[in-house]
């Protein structure tokens, strides 16, 4: 089967950083599904793995953790899906990625693709959806409510770096199934318009001091913070902004140590979201990822959530994937980058 992989960690400007290759088609056993990949999305984790995890000499590593495809076969213990089902999922860091014509994936981390979305539109969602859902509800413990509800709670959620992939779905989830007041950060006019369209109640400019801008909104103290980038830069500001017993949940990798004891006077808590934790360690509640993907699929089909696709870069091949990695490494993307078809 066709696949895109790499044999050594190289700068994305090098034509050998990602290569078109041929590898054997895998066989489904156990609880695995064999999926024929139709569309994929590209995430920062892709280039981070490519840059920092070279394969063993003589081996080719296939990455990619966002896919839509058709179930072709199932393992003997799989019971939630059948051949012909169209699914979406993020996959498992321990296994071959989705930059291939066929992929094996544990059914417990797979959801039914939203019927109302095209394949490329749906491919933009899984990894960021799982990340945003776990951050909001497992870590920050934001109160959920039915999508038809109109109740506004006392929760004030600040989302740092809201225009990126995770922020783009997190804003929608917060708007659709919580009563929190949402403050998003964005600095460029295009990204400010993007986050407003996705449901942010207020937008502040993260290139300027945050505290005076947020105080000027007259909302009272922030109760929850979703820190999607530059956590070390804003950390002290978070502590000033948060109400006692407030929560911070982060997804990035700070370039400097965070002084955790600064959180003590206000009894604040710091949480780290890593959506691969359940699949990497076969968590007892691994099935929750399938369940949340199905819930979001339903929200999409009901019109409460829309795709976060930013740009379709064309066919799934090494040239187009290198372009996607280059855009993500620049830090200037809005929404998700997708590719479709081999």
N, C-alpha and C positions, 0 to 999 in steps of 0.2 A: 504494500500500500504506500501511497505518497505521504510524506511527512516533512516537517521543517524542524531542523534541530541544529545543534552546534557541537563541535568537538573540542573547543577551547574557548576560554573567556577572552573576548577581544572587544575593542571599541566598536560601537555600532557603525562607524564610518568605514570599517573594514568589510569588504565584500564577503569574507569568510565568517563573519560574526553569526550569521544565520544561513543555513544551507538547505537546499531542496535535496531530500534523500528518499530512498526506498527502504522500508523495513517490513518485517513479517506482520501479518494481520493477527491480532490476539484472539483468544478463545475464551468465552464466558464460562465461569464456573462459580459455585457457591451462590452468593447473593449479588454477583455482578451482572450488569447489563452490558451487552456489546452495542455501542451506539455508532451509527454512521453519521459523522459530523457534517452539519450543513452550514453552520455559521459560528464564528468565534468573536470574542472581544479581547482586547489587550489591556493589561493593568500594570501599575508600577511594579508589582511583585515579579512580573515577567523579566523586566530588565535587571532588577536587583538579583534575581537568581542567575541570569545569564552572566552578569558581571562578576559574581562572587562565588559561584559553585561550578567550577570546571568539571566535566565528566572524567572518569578514569581514562588513561591512555588507551586509544583504540576504540572507545565507545562514543556513541552519539546521544546527547541528552535532548529529549523532546519536552518542551515546556508548554504553557498555556492553561489558564484556569478560568475559562468562561466558555460555555458551548451550548448550542442547540443542535439537536439531531434526532434521528429516528432509531428506535430500538430495533435491532436486527435479530438478536438472540438473547436469551436469559440463562443464568446459571440455574442449577437444579433447586437451590434454596430460595431463589427470587420469587416473590409472590405479588408485588405491588404494581408491576408493569408487564406488558406483553409485547411481542413483536408488532410493529406498526405504530406504537405509541410515539408521539413527538414530545420530547422532554427538554428541560434546560437544567443546568447544574454548573457548579464551580470546580468540582473534583477534589483531588487529594494531592498534596505536595509530595507524598511518598511514592507516587505512581507516575506513569507516562502521562504527559499533558494532552491538551486538546488540539494542538497544532499537528493534527494527523487525520487521515480519512476515517479511521476507526479508533475507538477508545473504549477501554473498560472502566466502569464506574460503579461503585457500590450503590444499590438502589436506595439506601437509607439517606443519601444526600442528594437525591434527584427529585425534581418536581415536574408536573405536567406543564408544558409550555402554554402561556396565555393564548387562547384561540384567536383573540382579536389582533395579535401582533404578527408581523412578518418575522421570518427566522432571524434576520439581522437585527431587527428591533428588539427581539426577545433576548438575543445573545448579550446585549448590553447590560442585562440585569443581575444575573445570579450572584457573582462574587460580592458586588457592592451591596446587593439586597441583603444577603446573609450578614455581612459586616454591619450594615446600618441597623438591622433588626436586633442583632445580638447586643450592639452597643446601646441602643435605646432601651431595650426591655430586659435583657439579662444583666447588664452592668449598671446603667443609670436608673433602672427600675421606674421609668416614666410610666404613668398610669395609662393603660389602654382603654379605649372606648369604641363602641360600634361606629362604623363610618358615617352613619346617618346622624349621629349625636351632634349636638351644638353646644354642649357644656364647655365652658372655659374654666380650666383649673388655675391654681395659684402657681403652677410650674412655669418658670421662665428659662427657656433653653437657648444657650448661645452656641452657634455652630461656626467654628473657625475653619476657613478654607471650604466654604459651602458650595462653590461652583464646580468642584471636581466630581469624580465618579461617585464616591461614597456620599458626599454631601448632596448630590443631585437626587438620589433616592431617599436619603434620610429626611430631607425637607418634606418630601411628599408623604412619607410614612407619618411624620410628626403632624402634618396638616390633616391627613385622612383619618388617623385612628388614635389621636391624642387630643387633649384640650389645652396643651401647652402653648404659651406665647413664644414664637420662634424669632430669634434675632440671628440673621446670617451675616457673615463678613464676606465682602468682595470689594476689589479696588478698581477694576476697569469698568467702564460703562457697559460693555457687553456682558461681563459676568454679573454685574449688578442687575441687569435686566433679566438674565437667566434665572437667578435665584428668586427674584420677585415672581416670575412666572411659575415657579415650582412651589410657591406657597409661603415664602418667608413673610412674616408680618412686618418686620423692620430690617433694614440693611444698613450696616456700618462699614466703614473703610478700614481694613486691617493694616493699611500702610500708614495710618495715623493713630495716635494714642486712643485706645479703646474706651478707657474708663469715662472720660468726659462725654464721649458720644453716647454711651449707654445710659449714663446718668441723665442726659438731656431727654431721653425717651420717657422718663417718668414712670417706669414700670416697677420700680423697687429693685431689690437685689436679685441677681441671677441665682437660680437654684441648681441648674445642671449645665455642664459644658461638654460638648462633643469637640474634642481637639483632633482635627484631621491632618494637621501639619504644623510644623514649627512650635511644638509643645514647649521646648526649652526656652524659646524666645518670649512666649506669653505666660509662662508658668507663674511668675510673681504677680502678674496682672490678674490671673485667674483667682489667686488667693485673696486679692483685694476685692474682686467683684463678687465672689460667692457669698451667699448667706451661710450662717452656721449649719453644719451637717450637709452642706452642698456636695455634689459629686462631679468629678472630672473623669471622662473616659477618653482614652487616646488610642490612635491606631498607628502612629508614626514611630520612628526610631530616633529619639533625641540624640543630638550630636554632643551634648554635655550632660553630666549627671544631674538628676533632679533631687533636690534636698527634701526628702519625704517628711521630715519632722517640721517643716514649715507649715504643714497641714494641720498640726495638732491644735493650735489655739482655737480654731473654729471647728475642730472635729470634722474636717473635710476628708473625703476618700478619693483615692486615685485608682482607676481601673484600666486594664490593658485589654483591648479587644484584638483577637487574632482568629479569624474565622476558620482557619485550618485546624485549630486545636482539637475539635471534636473528631475529625476524620483521622488525623495523625495518631491520636491516642485511643481510637476506638471507644470514645466516651459512652457511658451507659445510656445517655440521651441523644446519641448520634442521629436518631430518627427525627429529632426536632428540626433538623435542617430541611428534610423533605417536607415536613408539615408546614414550616414557615414559607417555603417556596410555593407550595400549593395555595396557601392563604393569600400571598401576594399575587399569584396568578389570577385568583378570583377577583381581587381588588382591581387589577388591570382590566379584566373583562367587564367589570361593573363601571369602569370609567373613573375610578378614584386615583389611579396611578397611571402615569404614562412612561413610555420608554425614555431612557436617558441617553440615547444615542446622540453623539455629537457629529461623527463623520464616518462614512463608509469608504474604506480605502480600496475596495475591490476584492479580487480573488485571493484565496489563502495560498500564498507562496512566499518564498524567502524575501524577494524584493519588497513586497508590500508590508511584510512583517518588520523588516528593517526600518521602513519609513514610519511605521507605528511606534516602534521603540524610540526612534529619534525624536518624534513629537513629544512623547511622554517624558523623555529625559530632559527636554527643554523646559518642562514645567508650565507650558502655556496652553495645554489642552482644556477645552470646555466640554463637559459630557464625556461619553465613552467612544472609543475608536473601535470599529468593527470591520471584519472581513467576512466574505461569504463565498462558498463554493471552491472546489479545487479545479 
